[in-house]
Amino acid sequence: MKALKYLNQYLWKYKWYLILGTIFTIVSNLFGILPAQLVRYALDLVIETLDIYNLFGGSALQSKMYDIFAFSILLYGLLILAMALLKGIFLFLVRQTIIVMSRHIEFDLKNDVYKHYQTLPTSFFRSHNTGDLMARISEDVSNVRIYVGPALMYGINLIVLFFLVISYMLSVNMKLTFYVLLPLPLLSISVYVVNSMIMKRSQEIQKQLSGLSTFVQEAFSGIRVIKSFVQEDHSFSNFQKEAEDFKNKSLGLTKVDSFFYPIILLLIGLSNILIIYVGGKEIINGNLTPGNITEFILYVNMLTWPVMALGWTTSQIQRAASSQQRINEFLNEKTTLISDKNVIHALEGSITFRNVGFNYPDSGIQALESFDLNIKQGETVAILGTTGSGKSTLAHLLCRLYDPTEGEILIDNIPLKDYDVHAYRRQIGYVPQDVFLFSDSIENNVRFGSENMQFSRIEQAVKDADLYNNIKDFPLGYETMLGERGITLSGGQKQRLSISRAIARDPKILILDDCLSAVDTNTENIILNNLKRIMDQRTSVIISHRVSSAKLADRIVVLDDGKIVEQGTHPELMAKNGAYKELYEKQLVSEEV
């Protein structure tokens, strides 16, 4: 139950729903208990009146007695019916308070978890798969919702009903009440033993469900690869294995759950036997009436469903505790990308790297080592290097998706760590190496991240990225809906749309991370010529493995194994006969071939 303490803040927020729900539960149970007393009065009336009624057999008085007797029984029946109707009304109100409260809490919890996910650093998402993230915000939150909704409702109902019924039973006969409650310690022990088993198996099920969700998500995201390699049967067999494990674990939990009902029914049956046996003796001794025995049997039967629901409620509470524990694991994760000063500053665009070193926290790979670089305001710098040289890491650091392990980065001579993260990112444009587009229209993908952007700016950004003619060919134009991850477009079109999205924001610093790798040389020249105007008076960092992408740069930096090996203009680097010239000549020969 420690994990569920996190939910107390939501219960306090919606306390009036809970308070009213509890009041309605008490009232509904009162209307549920009163009919048992009316049945006792009616039964005793029948037994007490029957002998007297027979004494006046054949007389006019007997007819009058019958009328009074029939009216009394009818009155009791109508009262019982009225009580049932009132109980139903208040049960409806119970659901309209406690169940509605649970839906509000579910809504708030999902929003809080999602919001917290977005504050976490990129390293968190590199070390946790998407399926696990989805399972915790969907399945786990749903399990928690059942705890603060139905489970809490049935739990309150059991406590209230138990208190009321036991109070009435004690007021009638303490001895008979004692024997009726005799099986309860055995019930408590059974619940305790089975709960520990439920908790363990619930955690295993949730972990298995996360694995299953991850497998399905990866399978459908990579469906084209699966089809290309004719691995549908292999993928399906792997899914069957995952599903079989989930089924077996779920059946194991179901078997444990199934112990509750036979045990509870056995204990309820034992209570009924004790009522009849002990109550019969009390009737013989003149301490009770047959109506009291009927009343006690009705009380025990009233407790049957809540006590039977105790097993389900306990199971759901344990499952919710397991789910909330998993949710808390991520909620307790804190972002390292914080700013104590929260500087909000209109960027001019100068960038300084001072002895920057970086190791990826999840893999421990050293991507940069003793990296020093000064980029002036409005300067365009191309960073070239082979795969694994640390180029993309520089882009991640400039976007502050990570903080350097060593050294520091300064923007306009202010440490990047001092900037308000969101205020800083709003002033930069970033085109990632791995293009990601949303399942939305082309227009909304271009305007993503900007509010109230004029259509003219969207259109100009599309023209600058050499995508305008492609969009005109689409029947719906800018309203064309893209599939998942932009699957509607080709690789080159996706990269150009991603460039449009970055330059439409009119950023102070533009970062292009190998964003022209999927376009041909001719298209690359068109885009670069268009970008020449955009890069004017704007600090730009062009990251690429292709030398041709660096022709607009004021300065070229060559990286190798996380270190700068050369830097200068194109003529200067060619004159050095070093790494840049070797890379240039290799790519030139490749293009000629």
C-alpha positions as CSV (number, residue, x, y, z in Angstrom):
1,M,0.0,0.0,0.0
2,K,3.0,2.3,0.3
3,A,3.1,2.8,-3.5
4,L,-0.6,3.9,-3.4
5,K,0.2,6.8,-1.1
6,Y,1.0,8.8,-4.2
7,L,-2.7,8.8,-5.0
8,N,-3.7,10.6,-1.8
9,Q,-3.2,14.0,-3.5
10,Y,-5.9,13.1,-6.0
11,L,-8.2,11.8,-3.4
12,W,-7.8,15.0,-1.5
13,K,-8.4,17.0,-4.6
14,Y,-11.7,15.2,-5.2
15,K,-12.6,14.7,-1.5
16,W,-16.2,15.9,-1.9
17,Y,-16.9,13.1,-4.4
18,L,-15.5,10.7,-1.8
19,I,-17.3,12.2,1.1
20,L,-20.7,12.3,-0.7
21,G,-20.1,8.8,-2.0
22,T,-19.5,7.5,1.5
23,I,-22.6,9.3,2.8
24,F,-24.7,7.8,0.0
25,T,-23.2,4.3,0.7
26,I,-24.3,4.6,4.4
27,V,-27.8,5.7,3.4
28,S,-28.2,3.0,0.7
29,N,-27.1,0.3,3.2
30,L,-29.5,1.5,5.8
31,F,-32.3,1.1,3.3
32,G,-30.9,-2.4,2.6
33,I,-30.8,-3.5,6.2
34,L,-34.3,-2.2,7.3
35,P,-36.2,-4.7,5.1
36,A,-34.6,-7.5,7.1
37,Q,-36.3,-6.1,10.2
38,L,-39.5,-5.7,8.4
39,V,-39.4,-9.4,7.3
40,R,-38.8,-10.3,11.0
41,Y,-41.8,-8.3,12.1
42,A,-44.0,-9.7,9.3
43,L,-42.9,-13.3,10.0
44,D,-43.5,-13.0,13.8
45,L,-46.8,-11.4,13.0
46,V,-47.8,-14.4,10.9
47,I,-46.7,-16.9,13.6
48,E,-48.3,-15.0,16.5
49,T,-51.6,-14.3,14.7
50,L,-52.1,-17.7,13.0
51,D,-53.1,-19.5,16.2
52,I,-55.5,-16.8,17.3
53,Y,-56.9,-16.6,13.7
54,N,-57.7,-20.3,13.8
55,L,-59.5,-20.0,17.2
56,F,-62.1,-17.8,15.6
57,G,-62.8,-20.1,12.7
58,G,-66.1,-19.5,10.9
59,S,-66.9,-16.2,12.8
60,A,-67.3,-12.7,11.5
61,L,-64.4,-11.7,13.7
62,Q,-62.1,-14.0,11.8
63,S,-62.9,-12.2,8.6
64,K,-62.1,-8.8,10.2
65,M,-58.9,-10.3,11.6
66,Y,-58.0,-11.5,8.1
67,D,-58.5,-8.0,6.6
68,I,-56.3,-6.4,9.3
69,F,-53.7,-9.2,8.8
70,A,-53.7,-8.9,5.0
71,F,-53.4,-5.1,5.2
72,S,-50.5,-5.4,7.6
73,I,-48.7,-7.9,5.4
74,L,-49.4,-5.7,2.3
75,L,-48.0,-2.6,4.2
76,Y,-44.9,-4.5,5.1
77,G,-44.5,-5.6,1.5
78,L,-44.9,-2.0,0.2
79,L,-42.4,-0.7,2.8
80,I,-39.9,-3.4,1.7
81,L,-40.5,-2.4,-2.0
82,A,-40.0,1.3,-1.1
83,M,-36.8,0.5,0.8
84,A,-35.5,-1.4,-2.3
85,L,-36.3,1.6,-4.6
86,L,-34.6,4.0,-2.2
87,K,-31.6,1.8,-2.0
88,G,-31.4,1.6,-5.8
89,I,-31.5,5.4,-6.0
90,F,-28.7,5.9,-3.5
91,L,-26.6,3.2,-5.2
92,F,-26.9,5.2,-8.4
93,L,-25.7,8.2,-6.5
94,V,-22.8,6.2,-5.1
95,R,-21.7,5.4,-8.6
96,Q,-22.2,8.9,-9.8
97,T,-19.7,10.1,-7.1
98,I,-17.0,7.5,-6.5
99,I,-16.9,6.1,-10.1
100,V,-16.9,9.6,-11.6
101,M,-14.1,10.6,-9.1
102,S,-12.1,7.6,-10.4
103,R,-12.4,8.8,-14.0
104,H,-11.2,12.3,-13.0
105,I,-8.2,10.8,-11.2
106,E,-7.5,8.6,-14.2
107,F,-7.5,11.7,-16.4
108,D,-5.2,13.7,-14.1
109,L,-2.8,10.8,-13.5
110,K,-2.4,10.1,-17.3
111,N,-1.8,13.8,-17.9
112,D,0.7,14.0,-15.1
113,V,2.6,10.9,-16.2
114,Y,2.6,12.2,-19.8
115,K,3.8,15.6,-18.8
116,H,6.5,14.1,-16.6
117,Y,7.7,11.9,-19.5
118,Q,8.2,15.1,-21.6
119,T,10.5,16.6,-18.9
120,L,12.8,13.6,-18.8
121,P,16.1,13.8,-20.7
122,T,16.8,11.9,-24.0
123,S,19.0,9.4,-22.0
124,F,15.9,8.2,-20.3
125,F,14.2,7.3,-23.6
126,R,17.3,5.6,-24.9
127,S,17.3,3.2,-21.9
128,H,13.5,2.5,-21.9
129,N,11.5,1.1,-24.8
130,T,8.4,2.6,-26.1
131,G,6.2,-0.4,-25.3
132,D,7.0,-0.1,-21.6
133,L,6.3,3.6,-21.6
134,M,2.9,3.0,-23.2
135,A,2.0,0.2,-20.8
136,R,2.6,2.3,-17.8
137,I,0.5,5.2,-19.0
138,S,-2.3,3.0,-20.3
139,E,-2.6,-0.5,-18.6
140,D,-1.1,0.5,-15.3
141,V,-3.1,3.7,-15.0
142,S,-6.3,1.7,-15.8
143,N,-5.4,-0.7,-13.0
144,V,-5.0,2.2,-10.6
145,R,-8.3,3.6,-11.8
146,I,-10.1,0.4,-10.8
147,Y,-8.6,0.8,-7.3
148,V,-9.8,4.4,-6.8
149,G,-13.2,3.5,-8.4
150,P,-14.9,0.1,-8.1
151,A,-12.4,-1.3,-5.5
152,L,-12.7,1.7,-3.3
153,M,-16.5,1.7,-3.7
154,Y,-16.9,-2.0,-2.8
155,G,-14.4,-1.5,0.1
156,I,-16.4,1.3,1.6
157,N,-19.6,-0.6,1.1
158,L,-18.2,-3.6,2.9
159,I,-16.9,-1.6,5.9
160,V,-20.2,0.3,6.2
161,L,-22.4,-2.7,5.7
162,F,-20.3,-4.8,8.1
163,F,-20.5,-2.2,10.8
164,L,-24.2,-1.7,10.4
165,V,-25.1,-5.4,10.2
166,I,-22.9,-6.4,13.1
167,S,-24.4,-3.6,15.2
168,Y,-28.0,-4.8,14.5
169,M,-27.0,-8.4,15.1
170,L,-25.4,-7.6,18.5
171,S,-28.5,-5.7,19.5
172,V,-30.6,-8.8,18.8
173,N,-28.5,-11.5,20.3
174,M,-24.8,-11.4,21.2
175,K,-24.4,-15.2,21.5
176,L,-25.7,-15.9,18.0
177,T,-23.7,-13.0,16.6
178,F,-20.5,-14.5,18.0
179,Y,-21.1,-17.9,16.3
180,V,-22.0,-16.2,13.0
181,L,-18.7,-14.3,13.1
182,L,-16.6,-17.3,14.2
183,P,-15.4,-18.2,10.6
184,L,-14.1,-14.6,10.0
185,P,-10.5,-15.2,11.4
186,L,-10.1,-18.0,9.0
187,L,-11.2,-15.7,6.2
188,S,-8.6,-13.1,7.2
189,I,-5.8,-15.7,7.2
190,S,-6.9,-16.9,3.7
191,V,-7.0,-13.3,2.4
192,Y,-3.5,-12.6,3.8
193,V,-1.9,-15.8,2.3
194,V,-3.5,-15.4,-1.1
195,N,-2.7,-11.6,-1.3
196,S,1.0,-12.2,-1.2
197,M,0.7,-14.6,-4.1
198,I,-1.5,-12.1,-6.0
199,M,1.1,-9.3,-5.6
200,K,3.9,-11.3,-6.9
201,R,2.0,-12.6,-10.0
202,S,0.5,-9.2,-10.7
203,Q,4.0,-7.7,-11.0
204,E,5.1,-10.5,-13.4
205,I,2.0,-9.9,-15.5
206,Q,2.7,-6.2,-15.9
207,K,6.3,-6.8,-16.9
208,Q,5.2,-9.4,-19.4
209,L,2.6,-7.0,-20.8
210,S,5.2,-4.3,-21.3
211,G,7.4,-6.7,-23.2
212,L,4.4,-7.8,-25.3
213,S,3.5,-4.2,-26.1
214,T,7.1,-3.4,-27.1
215,F,7.2,-6.4,-29.4
216,V,4.0,-5.4,-31.2
217,Q,5.1,-1.8,-31.4
218,E,8.4,-2.7,-33.0
219,A,6.9,-5.3,-35.3
220,F,4.4,-2.9,-36.8
221,S,6.9,0.0,-36.9
222,G,9.2,-2.2,-38.9
223,I,6.6,-4.0,-40.9
224,R,8.2,-3.1,-44.2
225,V,11.5,-4.7,-43.1
226,I,9.6,-7.8,-41.9
227,K,7.8,-8.1,-45.3
228,S,11.0,-7.5,-47.3
229,F,12.8,-10.3,-45.6
230,V,9.7,-12.6,-45.6
231,Q,9.8,-12.9,-41.9
232,E,6.0,-12.8,-41.2
233,D,5.9,-16.4,-39.9
234,H,8.9,-15.9,-37.8
235,S,7.5,-12.6,-36.3
236,F,4.2,-14.3,-35.7
237,S,5.8,-17.3,-33.9
238,N,7.8,-14.9,-31.7
239,F,4.5,-13.0,-30.9
240,Q,2.9,-16.4,-30.0
241,K,5.7,-17.1,-27.5
242,E,5.3,-13.7,-25.9
243,A,1.5,-14.1,-25.8
244,E,1.8,-17.6,-24.5
245,D,4.0,-16.4,-21.6
246,F,1.4,-13.6,-20.9
247,K,-1.4,-16.1,-21.0
248,N,0.3,-18.6,-18.6
249,K,1.1,-15.8,-16.1
250,S,-2.5,-14.5,-16.4
251,L,-3.9,-18.0,-15.8
252,G,-1.6,-18.4,-12.8
253,L,-3.2,-15.2,-11.3
254,T,-6.7,-16.4,-12.2
255,K,-6.1,-19.7,-10.4
256,V,-5.1,-17.8,-7.3
257,D,-8.1,-15.6,-7.6
258,S,-10.4,-18.6,-7.9
259,F,-9.5,-19.7,-4.4
260,F,-11.4,-16.8,-2.9
261,Y,-14.9,-17.7,-4.0
262,P,-15.0,-21.3,-2.8
263,I,-13.5,-20.3,0.5
264,I,-15.9,-17.5,1.0
265,L,-19.0,-19.5,0.0
266,L,-17.9,-22.3,2.4
267,L,-17.5,-19.8,5.2
268,I,-20.9,-18.2,4.4
269,G,-22.5,-21.6,4.3
270,L,-20.9,-22.5,7.7
271,S,-22.3,-19.2,9.1
272,N,-25.8,-20.2,7.9
273,I,-25.5,-23.6,9.5
274,L,-24.4,-22.1,12.8
275,I,-27.4,-19.6,12.7
276,I,-29.9,-22.5,12.3
277,Y,-28.2,-24.7,14.9
278,V,-27.5,-22.1,17.6
279,G,-30.6,-20.1,16.7
280,G,-32.8,-23.2,17.0
281,K,-31.6,-23.8,20.5
282,E,-32.2,-20.2,21.4
283,I,-35.8,-20.4,20.1
284,I,-36.3,-23.6,22.2
285,N,-35.0,-21.6,25.2
286,G,-37.4,-18.8,24.4
287,N,-34.6,-16.2,23.8
288,L,-35.4,-15.7,20.1
289,T,-38.2,-15.9,17.7
290,P,-38.3,-17.6,14.2
291,G,-38.3,-14.1,12.8
292,N,-35.0,-13.4,14.4
293,I,-33.5,-16.5,12.7
294,T,-34.8,-15.3,9.4
295,E,-33.4,-11.8,10.0
296,F,-30.0,-13.3,10.8
297,I,-30.0,-15.4,7.6
298,L,-30.8,-12.3,5.6
299,Y,-28.0,-10.3,7.3
300,V,-25.5,-13.1,6.5
301,N,-26.8,-13.1,2.9
302,M,-26.4,-9.3,2.8
303,L,-22.7,-9.8,3.7
304,T,-22.3,-12.6,1.1
305,W,-21.7,-10.4,-1.9
306,P,-19.5,-7.7,-0.2
307,V,-17.4,-10.5,1.4
308,M,-17.2,-12.2,-1.9
309,A,-16.2,-8.9,-3.5
310,L,-13.5,-8.7,-0.8
311,G,-11.4,-11.2,-2.8
312,W,-11.9,-9.2,-6.0
313,T,-11.3,-5.9,-4.2
314,T,-8.1,-7.2,-2.5
315,S,-6.9,-8.6,-5.8
316,Q,-7.5,-5.2,-7.6
317,I,-5.8,-3.3,-4.8
318,Q,-2.7,-5.5,-5.0
319,R,-2.7,-5.2,-8.8
320,A,-3.1,-1.4,-8.5
321,A,-0.3,-1.3,-5.9
322,S,1.9,-3.2,-8.4
323,S,1.0,-0.8,-11.2
324,Q,1.4,2.3,-9.1
325,Q,4.8,1.1,-8.1
326,R,5.8,0.8,-11.7
327,I,4.4,4.3,-12.4
328,N,6.3,5.7,-9.4
329,E,9.5,4.3,-10.8
330,F,9.3,6.7,-13.8
331,L,7.7,9.5,-11.8
332,N,10.7,9.4,-9.4
333,E,13.1,9.9,-12.4
334,K,14.3,13.4,-12.4
335,T,15.7,15.4,-15.3
336,T,19.3,16.5,-15.2
337,L,18.6,19.3,-17.7
338,I,17.7,22.0,-15.2
339,S,18.6,25.6,-14.9
340,D,19.1,27.5,-11.7
341,K,19.1,30.9,-13.2
342,N,16.5,30.4,-16.0
343,V,18.0,33.1,-18.2
344,I,15.6,34.2,-20.9
345,H,17.7,36.0,-23.5
346,A,17.1,37.0,-27.1
347,L,19.9,35.1,-28.9
348,E,22.4,36.8,-31.1
349,G,24.0,33.5,-32.1
350,S,27.7,33.2,-31.0
351,I,28.6,29.7,-29.8
352,T,31.6,28.6,-27.8
353,F,32.7,25.1,-26.9
354,R,35.3,25.0,-24.1
355,N,37.1,21.7,-23.5
356,V,33.8,19.8,-24.0
357,G,33.8,16.1,-23.4
358,F,30.8,13.8,-23.5
359,N,30.1,10.1,-22.6
360,Y,26.7,8.7,-23.3
361,P,25.2,7.7,-19.9
362,D,23.5,4.5,-21.1
363,S,26.3,3.0,-23.1
364,G,29.4,4.7,-21.6
365,I,30.7,5.5,-25.1
366,Q,32.9,8.5,-25.3
367,A,31.7,10.6,-28.2
368,L,33.7,13.9,-27.7
369,E,37.0,14.6,-26.1
370,S,38.6,18.0,-25.4
371,F,36.5,19.7,-28.0
372,D,37.1,23.4,-28.4
373,L,35.4,25.6,-31.1
374,N,34.3,29.2,-31.4
375,I,31.5,30.1,-33.8
376,K,30.8,33.8,-34.4
377,Q,27.4,35.4,-34.7
378,G,26.1,34.9,-38.2
379,E,28.8,32.4,-39.2
380,T,28.1,29.2,-41.0
381,V,30.3,26.3,-39.9
382,A,30.3,22.8,-41.5
383,I,31.3,19.9,-39.3
384,L,32.4,16.9,-41.3
385,G,33.4,13.4,-40.3
386,T,32.8,9.8,-40.8
387,T,30.2,7.7,-39.0
388,G,30.9,7.6,-35.2
389,S,33.1,10.7,-35.2
390,G,30.8,12.6,-32.8
391,K,29.0,14.9,-35.3
392,S,25.4,14.2,-34.1
393,T,26.5,14.4,-30.5
394,L,27.4,18.1,-31.1
395,A,23.8,18.7,-32.4
396,H,22.4,17.0,-29.3
397,L,24.5,19.1,-27.0
398,L,23.6,22.3,-28.9
399,C,19.9,21.5,-28.5
400,R,20.6,20.7,-24.9
401,L,19.2,17.2,-25.2
402,Y,22.2,16.3,-23.1
403,D,24.7,18.3,-21.0
404,P,28.4,17.8,-21.5
405,T,30.2,15.4,-19.2
406,E,33.2,17.8,-19.1
407,G,33.7,21.4,-20.0
408,E,30.9,23.8,-21.0
409,I,29.0,25.4,-23.9
410,L,28.4,29.1,-24.0
411,I,25.8,30.9,-26.1
412,D,26.4,34.6,-26.4
413,N,29.0,34.2,-23.7
414,I,26.4,32.9,-21.3
415,P,26.7,29.2,-20.1
416,L,24.0,27.1,-21.8
417,K,23.1,25.6,-18.5
418,D,22.0,29.0,-17.3
419,Y,19.3,29.4,-20.0
420,D,15.7,28.5,-19.5
421,V,15.6,25.3,-21.5
422,H,12.3,26.0,-23.3
423,A,13.0,29.7,-24.0
424,Y,16.4,28.7,-25.5
425,R,15.0,25.9,-27.7
426,R,12.2,28.1,-29.1
427,Q,15.0,30.2,-30.7
428,I,16.8,27.4,-32.5
429,G,16.0,25.4,-35.5
430,Y,17.0,21.7,-35.6
431,V,16.8,19.2,-38.4
432,P,17.6,15.8,-37.0
433,Q,19.4,13.0,-38.8
434,D,16.5,10.6,-38.2
435,V,13.5,12.5,-39.6
436,F,10.3,12.2,-37.6
437,L,7.0,13.6,-38.9
438,F,3.7,13.4,-37.2
439,S,0.5,11.8,-38.4
440,D,-1.0,15.1,-39.4
441,S,-1.3,17.4,-42.4
442,I,1.7,18.8,-44.2
443,E,0.8,22.3,-43.2
444,N,0.6,21.4,-39.5
445,N,3.9,19.5,-39.7
446,V,5.6,22.7,-41.1
447,R,4.0,25.0,-38.4
448,F,4.8,22.5,-35.6
449,G,6.2,24.3,-32.6
450,S,5.0,27.7,-33.7
451,E,1.8,29.4,-32.8
452,N,-0.2,31.6,-35.2
453,M,2.3,31.2,-38.1
454,Q,1.1,32.9,-41.3
455,F,0.6,30.6,-44.3
456,S,2.9,32.8,-46.4
457,R,5.8,31.8,-44.1
458,I,4.9,28.1,-44.4
459,E,4.8,28.4,-48.2
460,Q,8.1,30.2,-48.3
461,A,9.8,27.6,-46.1
462,V,8.4,24.8,-48.3
463,K,9.8,26.6,-51.4
464,D,13.2,27.0,-49.8
465,A,13.4,23.3,-49.0
466,D,12.5,22.5,-52.7
467,L,9.3,20.8,-51.7
468,Y,6.8,23.2,-53.2
469,N,6.3,21.4,-56.6
470,N,5.8,18.0,-54.8
471,I,3.1,19.4,-52.6
472,K,1.3,21.0,-55.6
473,D,1.1,17.5,-57.2
474,F,-0.8,16.1,-54.2
475,P,-4.6,16.3,-54.6
476,L,-5.1,17.8,-51.2
477,G,-2.0,20.0,-51.3
478,Y,-1.0,21.3,-47.9
479,E,-3.9,19.4,-46.3
480,T,-2.4,16.1,-47.3
481,M,-2.4,13.8,-44.3
482,L,0.8,12.0,-43.6
483,G,0.8,8.4,-42.4
484,E,2.7,7.2,-39.3
485,R,6.2,8.8,-39.2
486,G,5.4,10.4,-42.5
487,I,5.2,7.1,-44.4
488,T,3.2,8.8,-47.2
489,L,6.3,10.7,-48.3
490,S,9.6,9.4,-49.8
491,G,12.8,9.6,-47.8
492,G,14.0,12.8,-49.6
493,Q,10.6,14.4,-49.2
494,K,10.5,13.7,-45.5
495,Q,13.9,15.3,-45.1
496,R,12.9,18.4,-47.0
497,L,9.7,18.7,-45.0
498,S,11.8,18.5,-41.8
499,I,14.0,21.3,-43.1
500,S,10.9,23.4,-43.8
501,R,9.7,22.8,-40.3
502,A,13.0,24.1,-38.9
503,I,13.5,27.2,-41.1
504,A,9.8,28.3,-40.8
505,R,10.4,29.2,-37.2
506,D,13.0,31.9,-38.3
507,P,15.5,30.6,-35.8
508,K,18.6,32.5,-34.5
509,I,20.7,29.3,-34.6
510,L,20.1,26.7,-37.3
511,I,21.4,23.2,-36.8
512,L,21.3,20.8,-39.8
513,D,22.3,17.3,-38.7
514,D,23.1,15.3,-41.9
515,C,19.7,16.3,-43.2
516,L,20.6,16.0,-46.9
517,S,21.7,12.4,-46.9
518,A,18.5,11.1,-48.6
519,V,18.4,13.6,-51.5
520,D,20.4,13.5,-54.7
521,T,23.2,15.9,-55.6
522,N,21.0,18.1,-57.8
523,T,18.3,18.5,-55.1
524,E,21.1,19.1,-52.5
525,N,22.4,22.0,-54.6
526,I,19.0,23.6,-54.9
527,I,18.3,23.3,-51.2
528,L,21.8,24.7,-50.3
529,N,21.4,27.6,-52.7
530,N,18.0,28.4,-51.1
531,L,19.5,28.1,-47.6
532,K,22.3,30.5,-48.6
533,R,19.8,33.4,-48.3
534,I,18.3,31.9,-45.1
535,M,21.7,31.4,-43.5
536,D,22.6,35.1,-44.1
537,Q,23.0,36.9,-40.8
538,R,22.1,33.7,-39.0
539,T,24.4,31.3,-37.1
540,S,24.3,27.9,-38.9
541,V,25.9,24.6,-38.1
542,I,25.8,22.1,-40.9
543,I,26.7,18.6,-39.8
544,S,27.3,16.1,-42.6
545,H,29.5,13.3,-43.9
546,R,29.3,14.7,-47.4
547,V,31.8,17.3,-48.4
548,S,29.4,18.8,-50.9
549,S,27.1,20.0,-48.1
550,A,30.0,22.2,-46.8
551,K,30.4,24.4,-49.8
552,L,28.3,27.3,-48.3
553,A,30.2,27.2,-45.0
554,D,32.5,30.0,-43.9
555,R,34.6,27.5,-42.1
556,I,34.9,23.7,-42.2
557,V,35.7,21.5,-39.1
558,V,36.8,17.9,-39.6
559,L,36.1,15.5,-36.7
560,D,37.6,12.1,-36.1
561,D,36.9,10.0,-33.0
562,G,35.5,12.9,-31.1
563,K,38.4,15.3,-31.8
564,I,39.0,18.1,-34.2
565,V,41.7,17.1,-36.6
566,E,41.4,20.0,-39.1
567,Q,39.6,23.2,-39.5
568,G,39.6,26.1,-42.0
569,T,38.2,27.1,-45.4
570,H,37.9,24.7,-48.3
571,P,41.1,26.1,-50.1
572,E,43.1,26.0,-46.8
573,L,42.1,22.4,-46.0
574,M,42.9,21.3,-49.5
575,A,46.3,22.8,-49.3
576,K,47.0,20.8,-46.1
577,N,46.7,17.5,-47.9
578,G,45.2,16.0,-44.8
579,A,42.0,14.2,-43.8
580,Y,39.7,16.7,-45.5
581,K,41.4,16.4,-48.9
582,E,41.3,12.6,-48.6
583,L,37.6,12.7,-47.8
584,Y,37.0,15.1,-50.6
585,E,38.8,13.1,-53.2
586,K,37.1,9.9,-52.2
587,Q,33.6,11.4,-52.5
588,L,34.5,13.1,-55.8
589,V,35.7,9.9,-57.3
590,S,32.5,8.1,-56.0
591,E,30.3,10.8,-57.6
592,E,32.1,10.6,-60.9
593,V,31.7,6.8,-60.9
